[in-house]
């Protein structure tokens, strides 16, 4: 270890001398309280350190000790279901030790070193190995089978010793290579370095969320990146909660980065009580939470995103589909801005550092669908919330984020105020993954691409017509255009809007989603044909089937989709009667 001493203190930024032999991003113990810090700049014998804990009361001249290793997280059984802070300190264990407030310099093992796990070896003595090879498994939760992998930086290529099946702690030696390298149930990995993989694959399968506006209109692929921008109260956190609960990812990593304490409290209290719809057990059995609220040290907020995505990459390497909820990247960017200002760096746009786009790119580029070192296919999908001040999407964090993501779920203030949830606006939102996931949808229902484009086009036409209606009123429009307004309202109320408190509507299977939208577009086509025959629009809008179609979302369960066919028969009967009536009139 290398020792130095503090020469200057500027909030969470500390300057020290005597650390010439240390490397960039090495971990240090700062001051007499041994606060955790990280070297972020080296210059002529002086080091700049960002401290991840509150350094109030620290004095110039106190000792700094460098451990000559980068900031790392411990990866192994016991991660799932745990609540950490930004530097992987388990909050529940720390609460039991010291109460509700974190003590300066408090240390707690990120994983329980006393708990024994049932290890099942998959290799024998003398087996050949490579970095990432799975040597055995541990049943971490009822939902997660944890693969024990050879660490990526292992140089040995043969197992000369491996334990028999049995119960072991994470500090017991499980195997040994011909070079004397010891393998444990747990391993360390630097948070700022992406974990290696064999190959990066193209995305092809959607992350099914059960939210119709997402799955049908603006799909996100497994291994994709999405942003949810929106002002205060528009539903960013609520949307992420819905996706976290209902999406078909194998594991959820939820990062509360700089959010309000009451919101994070809701997550911490609600998630353990939520039932995973896939297993019927607690959602925490496939969830890792990282809580770094706005009143916690700002430097820990900056590193929390890297900690979270490193945990996600670890489970991705086991062949799992992992989804990350980062709430919010704007608070993370604000932490960068504060630290940059403390280091007296030249500010760029709106005071953010010039390297903001680079840091955003480094984070989002760690998403993707890959073939891991052990040959399994896994993915990391990143969904980042953005909190633009005043809901202004032209501010730097939103604009730079759009450069690195391919799915944009723009939350609309008017929809939120009208209690339309999810409040994802269909005009500003977009998804570049539609072409990639089309093959998956074609196998499920070949009508998806055509119906999706037709519905989006109708909503855009409705927006243009609304501008005319505001000026001259709806009566000035011909019935064919007023019909567009009617059907667009059906799509908004019966398809785009979902009720999280309705047991049927809270989650919609893909088959039901496309059948609802297809039936609405069929209503539009049949009604338009009748209008062209001379039928007045009010005669169509009063048909009972119109209300039936809108209510399908709450009346037809996911396992009784044959009931939609009955509604379609009613549509054919009721519009068919009007059509035959006006065909006779035309003939006469």
Secondary structure as UniProt FT lines:
FT   STRAND          2..10
FT   TURN            11..12
FT   STRAND          13..17
FT   TURN            20..21
FT   TURN            24..25
FT   STRAND          26..30
FT   TURN            31..34
FT   STRAND          35..43
FT   TURN            44..45
FT   STRAND          46..51
FT   TURN            56..57
FT   TURN            60..61
FT   STRAND          63..70
FT   STRAND          72..75
FT   TURN            77..78
FT   TURN            80..81
FT   STRAND          83..84
FT   TURN            86..87
FT   HELIX           91..98
FT   TURN            104..105
FT   STRAND          117..121
FT   TURN            125..126
FT   TURN            131..132
FT   STRAND          134..139
FT   STRAND          145..149
FT   TURN            152..153
FT   STRAND          158..162
FT   STRAND          166..168
FT   TURN            170..171
FT   STRAND          173..177
FT   TURN            178..179
FT   STRAND          182..184
FT   STRAND          187..190
FT   TURN            191..192
FT   STRAND          199..201
FT   HELIX           213..217
FT   TURN            222..223
FT   STRAND          225..229
FT   TURN            232..233
FT   HELIX           236..246
FT   STRAND          251..257
FT   HELIX           261..270
FT   HELIX           271..273
FT   TURN            277..279
FT   HELIX           283..286
FT   STRAND          287..292
FT   TURN            294..295
FT   HELIX           298..316
FT   TURN            317..319
FT   STRAND          321..327
FT   HELIX           329..342
FT   TURN            343..344
FT   HELIX           349..351
FT   TURN            354..355
FT   HELIX           356..364
FT   TURN            365..366
FT   STRAND          368..371
FT   TURN            373..374
FT   STRAND          377..386
FT   HELIX           389..391
FT   TURN            393..394
FT   HELIX           396..404
FT   STRAND          407..408
FT   HELIX           413..417
FT   TURN            418..419
FT   TURN            426..428
FT   STRAND          430..431
FT   TURN            432..433
FT   HELIX           434..444
FT   TURN            446..447
FT   HELIX           448..472
FT   HELIX           474..476
FT   HELIX           479..491
FT   HELIX           492..496
FT   TURN            500..501
FT   TURN            503..506
FT   HELIX           510..532
FT   TURN            533..534
FT   HELIX           537..541
FT   HELIX           544..550
FT   HELIX           552..555
FT   TURN            558..559
FT   HELIX           562..587
//
